[in-house]
Amino acid sequence: METTEEIITFLILYFQSRNIQNWNYVGYKQIKNLITYITGIKDIDQIRNIFEKMIKAGWFIKRRTGSKTDYRFVYSLEAS
């Protein structure tokens, strides 16, 4: 079984190769569905934990519009 860090590293490489940053701001649901598709993980708590770690590491920009929260993937941490 892979560690959370290995999964995050793989997700970052996948997101970069698929140019996810070009999606601009999307909701958590789209990102959650993509993580589920890529990793095969169905546990919602584990997916949320992975996503929160990616946010804390700076891989996503968070934007609030009213009661809605959107996220945008950052392609490279050096550029931010």
C-alpha positions as CSV (number, residue, x, y, z in Angstrom):
1,M,0.0,0.0,0.0
2,E,1.3,3.4,-0.9
3,T,1.8,6.1,1.7
4,T,-0.1,9.4,1.5
5,E,3.0,11.2,0.4
6,E,3.5,8.8,-2.5
7,I,-0.1,9.2,-3.6
8,I,0.2,13.0,-3.4
9,T,3.4,12.9,-5.5
10,F,1.6,10.8,-8.1
11,L,-1.4,13.1,-8.1
12,I,0.7,16.2,-8.6
13,L,2.5,14.6,-11.6
14,Y,-0.8,13.5,-13.1
15,F,-2.3,17.0,-12.6
16,Q,0.8,18.6,-14.2
17,S,0.7,16.2,-17.2
18,R,-3.0,16.8,-17.8
19,N,-2.6,20.6,-17.4
20,I,-5.3,20.8,-14.7
21,Q,-4.3,24.4,-14.0
22,N,-6.0,25.3,-17.2
23,W,-9.4,24.4,-15.7
24,N,-9.1,27.6,-13.6
25,Y,-11.3,27.5,-10.5
26,V,-13.4,24.3,-9.9
27,G,-15.3,23.0,-6.9
28,Y,-14.1,20.3,-4.6
29,K,-16.5,17.7,-6.2
30,Q,-14.6,17.8,-9.5
31,I,-11.2,17.3,-7.8
32,K,-12.6,14.6,-5.5
33,N,-14.0,12.7,-8.5
34,L,-10.6,13.0,-10.3
35,I,-8.7,11.8,-7.3
36,T,-11.1,8.8,-7.0
37,Y,-10.6,8.0,-10.7
38,I,-6.8,8.3,-10.6
39,T,-6.2,6.4,-7.3
40,G,-9.2,4.1,-7.0
41,I,-9.7,5.3,-3.4
42,K,-13.4,5.3,-2.4
43,D,-13.0,6.4,1.2
44,I,-14.3,10.0,1.4
45,D,-12.3,10.8,4.5
46,Q,-9.0,9.6,3.0
47,I,-9.7,11.6,-0.2
48,R,-10.4,14.7,1.9
49,N,-7.2,14.1,3.9
50,I,-5.1,13.9,0.8
51,F,-6.7,17.0,-0.6
52,E,-6.2,19.0,2.6
53,K,-2.5,18.0,2.6
54,M,-2.2,19.3,-1.0
55,I,-3.8,22.6,0.0
56,K,-1.5,23.0,3.0
57,A,1.5,22.3,0.8
58,G,0.4,25.1,-1.6
59,W,-0.7,23.0,-4.6
60,F,-4.1,24.7,-4.7
61,I,-5.3,28.3,-4.5
62,K,-8.6,28.7,-2.6
63,R,-11.2,31.2,-3.6
64,R,-14.5,32.1,-1.8
65,T,-17.4,33.5,-3.8
66,G,-20.3,33.9,-1.4
67,S,-21.0,30.6,0.2
68,K,-19.1,28.7,-2.6
69,T,-15.4,27.7,-2.4
70,D,-13.4,27.0,-5.5
71,Y,-9.9,25.7,-6.0
72,R,-7.3,26.2,-8.7
73,F,-4.3,23.9,-9.1
74,V,-0.8,25.5,-9.1
75,Y,1.4,23.9,-11.7
76,S,4.7,24.7,-10.0
77,L,5.4,25.8,-6.5
78,E,8.4,27.8,-7.6
79,A,6.3,30.0,-9.8
80,S,3.9,30.9,-7.0
